[in-house]
């Protein structure tokens, strides 16, 4: 039987970690919202600029999120060592992580840049592709700075410090909005760059974020000593192997999950004469869905930190309570988000565009976006639990089944074969995310039982 007193302290501990991350993610999503609002208003009744940002961002996102997944593997490794007060191995992880993740950022950027000539073959409207490429190119240039930022961010999360990333991200995002106003519209003597200006603002803000978090880290004695003796000679095949062993399954899981959303975004461009309408509506609905998901991701990240610390101390009883508390929090949030999406489905799109067809299509998509909110929350927290106990190998095959074998085919069947249009693609999301949620919970139950048996 549920008792609030049983979970009160767990809620408090989880929220203390999650709230700064929430504010960080809210800052990031507000920037995305601002980008879309500003680009959408720049285009007025013409949906082409917003569709271009949607397409360029979609193509960029798939490898971006896979690279971020590699960096997320640092947090549970550092979290376990932090609970055991092992500073020397933590320093080795950080120093190897900085070199490895930044190098990975350059490698991913090279692959993303090589994709540019192929963007015209994804069956998108030619004018959308033409406008999307300059925007996309700016995002590609930001990749090494993103990975450098995440090297320090994930280490700080591992030691339980989530406030610094919040401050840095908010500052960078405010700068992004200001830069957008300069470059999108050509204010204060700057060139009017439209969608490309939004990309330039994003690039410069990501450079700023990397500089700020490094400056903070180096200015604090309690963190600066983790960089003592830092040079290329610290590279260790064994340490890099640990980072890859933990990060690769997370990366593949995030790649497979995000590819379902990316694939859906690309398929929105296959609806012929209404393609730009569908793409613009999907961009607005995805922006709102991401707004809700950022809170979910924050709770999932806090869950990983709490679970990794409990796992490091081998306190399985508290580990189980912390995990259950996270499920309670995320279900409450997603129920609220679903209610907002449904009740305000006809109002919210009007903030982004004046195009009546885009507003109507977005309104329909928001109803279906509400359908997958609860499943999305459960699967994200479940992944956070598995990361915390370092049981990550299973999440990739679960993602493969849920997103590639179920989500995308079901969405295509409903959207095109059965004629449901864009709404059918969103039903595919609900199907795939629900499957992932069930399979991940089954795995967690098995893993926790095994931990109880060992301890």
Secondary structure, DSSP 8 states (H G I E B T S, - for coil): ---HHHHHHHHHHHHHHHHHHHHHHHHHHHHHHHHHHHHHHHHTT--HHHHHHHHHHHHHHHHHHHHHHHHHHHHHHHHHHHHTT-HHHHHHHHHHHHHHHHHHHHHHHHHHHHHGGGGGGS---HHHHHHHHHHHHHHHHTHHHHHHHHHHHHHHHHTT--HHHHHHHHHHHHHHHHHHHHHTTTGGG----THHHHHHHHHHHHHHHHHHHHHHHHH-HHHHGGGTT-SGGG--HHHHHHHHHHHHHHHHHHHHHHHHHHHHHHHGGGSGGGHHHHHHHHHHHHHHHHHHHHHHHHHHHHHHHHHHHHHHHT-HHHHHHHHHHHHHHHHHHHHHHHHHHHHTTTTGGGGT---HHHHHHHHHHHHHHHHTHHHHHHHHHHHHHHHHTT--HHHHHHHIIIIIIIIHHHHHIIIIIS--THHHHHHHHHHHHHHHHHHHHHHHHHHHHHHHHH-
